[in-house]
Each structure stands twice: as C-alpha cells, then as structure tokens.
C-alpha cells in the first residue's frame, strides 16, 4: 500500500470514488435514473432484502446497474493510475492485484469481484 493511500481518510477515498463515478457517468452519458442508482449503491450499505420482496426482473436491473457502476469505478481507476486492469469489489474499491481484492472481499456481505480492463 502506498503512503498516499495510507494517509487518506475513508471520507477522502469515498469522495474520490464518487467523483470517479461521476466522471465516468458523464463520459458515458447515462440517464439520471442510472446515476441515482449508482449513488444509492455507494451512499448506503444495502440491506439484505428477502427473496419474496423483490420481483426477479427488478433484481436483474439492479444487478446490471450495480455492475455498470462498479465497471465505471474500475475504468476510472485504470485511467487515473495508468493500470491495464483492476479488480473492483462490491463496495466499490478498486485493487491492482486480484489477491488484494479477494482478501478485501472476505469481509464483505457480497463477495463478488469484477475484473475491469482499460479500454
């Protein structure tokens, strides 16, 4: 971990992630609804909904928007740090090494990791 990363507070890291998503969303010309969904993903820890509470079509739409938001974070991290690929955990943190992402994901409810390559 670099000294720059060690010296950042969690709030600074979250602010950078939100800024990166905002830039990526602006470049991809997403709809206001997609932006709101991405902000909701980053703004609050998702509660575990019961399977009966959500229709399956809505769950697929939310999963797709979550994945697109995470992909946007990954693309911005690749661009900002000049990396060929990154691994993004479900909480929106990008890692240059897959093992670091896997280790971080062990502490998350959603242990999914998305591999994102620079364009």
C-alpha positions as CSV (number, residue, x, y, z in Angstrom):
1,X,0.0,0.0,0.0
2,X,1.4,3.4,-0.9
3,X,1.9,6.2,1.6
4,X,-0.6,8.2,-0.4
5,X,-3.3,5.5,0.2
6,X,-2.3,5.1,3.9
7,X,-2.6,8.8,4.6
8,X,-6.1,9.1,3.2
9,X,-9.2,9.0,5.4
10,X,-12.1,6.9,4.5
11,X,-14.1,10.0,3.6
12,X,-11.4,11.1,1.1
13,X,-11.4,7.7,-0.5
14,X,-15.2,7.6,-0.8
15,X,-15.2,11.2,-2.2
16,X,-12.7,10.2,-4.8
17,X,-14.7,7.1,-5.7
18,X,-17.9,9.2,-6.1
19,X,-16.0,11.7,-8.2
20,X,-14.6,9.0,-10.4
21,X,-18.1,7.5,-10.9
22,X,-19.4,11.0,-11.7
23,X,-16.8,11.5,-14.4
24,X,-17.3,8.0,-15.9
25,X,-21.1,8.5,-15.9
26,X,-20.7,11.9,-17.6
27,X,-18.5,10.4,-20.2
28,X,-20.9,7.5,-20.9
29,X,-24.0,9.9,-20.9
30,X,-26.1,7.7,-18.5
31,X,-29.6,8.5,-17.6
32,X,-30.5,10.3,-14.4
33,X,-32.0,7.1,-13.1
34,X,-28.8,5.2,-13.6
35,X,-26.8,7.9,-11.8
36,X,-29.3,7.8,-8.9
37,X,-29.0,4.1,-8.6
38,X,-25.2,4.3,-8.6
39,X,-25.2,6.9,-5.9
40,X,-27.6,4.8,-3.8
41,X,-25.2,1.9,-4.1
42,X,-22.3,4.0,-2.8
43,X,-24.3,6.1,-0.3
44,X,-25.7,3.3,1.9
45,X,-24.9,-0.2,2.8
46,X,-27.5,-2.3,1.1
47,X,-29.9,-4.1,3.4
48,X,-30.5,-7.8,2.7
49,X,-34.0,-8.0,1.1
50,X,-36.0,-11.1,1.3
51,X,-36.3,-13.1,-1.9
52,X,-40.1,-12.7,-1.9
53,X,-39.9,-8.9,-1.5
54,X,-38.2,-8.2,-4.9
55,X,-39.5,-9.2,-8.3
56,X,-36.9,-11.0,-10.3
57,X,-36.9,-8.5,-13.2
58,X,-36.1,-5.7,-10.8
59,X,-33.3,-7.7,-9.2
60,X,-31.7,-8.2,-12.7
61,X,-32.0,-4.5,-13.4
62,X,-30.4,-3.6,-10.1
63,X,-27.6,-6.1,-10.6
64,X,-26.9,-4.7,-14.0
65,X,-26.8,-1.1,-12.7
66,X,-24.5,-2.2,-9.8
67,X,-22.2,-3.9,-12.3
68,X,-22.1,-0.9,-14.5
69,X,-21.4,1.4,-11.6
70,X,-18.6,-0.9,-10.5
71,X,-17.3,-1.1,-14.0
72,X,-17.3,2.8,-14.1
73,X,-15.2,2.8,-10.9
74,X,-12.8,0.3,-12.4
75,X,-12.4,2.2,-15.7
76,X,-11.7,5.4,-13.8
77,X,-9.1,3.7,-11.6
78,X,-7.4,2.3,-14.7
79,X,-7.3,5.7,-16.3
80,X,-6.2,7.6,-13.1
81,X,-3.5,5.1,-12.1
82,X,-2.5,4.1,-15.7
83,X,-3.2,0.4,-15.0
84,X,-4.1,-2.2,-17.6
85,X,-6.8,-3.8,-15.4
86,X,-8.2,-3.6,-11.9
87,X,-10.4,-5.8,-9.7
88,X,-13.4,-4.0,-8.1
89,X,-15.1,-5.3,-5.0
90,X,-18.8,-4.9,-4.4
91,X,-18.2,-1.9,-2.1
92,X,-16.6,0.0,-5.0
93,X,-13.0,-0.3,-4.0
94,X,-10.5,-1.0,-6.9
95,X,-7.4,-3.1,-6.5
96,X,-4.4,-3.5,-8.8
97,X,-3.9,-7.1,-7.6
98,X,-6.6,-9.8,-7.7
99,X,-5.4,-11.3,-4.3
100,X,-5.8,-7.9,-2.6
101,X,-9.4,-7.7,-3.9
102,X,-10.1,-11.2,-2.8
103,X,-8.8,-10.6,0.7
104,X,-10.8,-7.4,1.0
105,X,-14.0,-9.1,-0.3
106,X,-13.8,-11.7,2.5
107,X,-15.0,-9.0,4.9
108,X,-18.0,-8.0,2.7
109,X,-21.5,-9.4,2.6
110,X,-21.4,-9.5,-1.2
111,X,-18.1,-11.2,-2.0
112,X,-18.3,-10.6,-5.8
113,X,-15.3,-9.2,-7.6
114,X,-15.4,-7.6,-11.0
115,X,-12.3,-7.6,-13.3
116,X,-12.2,-4.4,-15.3
117,X,-9.7,-3.8,-18.1
118,X,-8.8,-0.4,-19.5
119,X,-10.2,0.4,-22.9
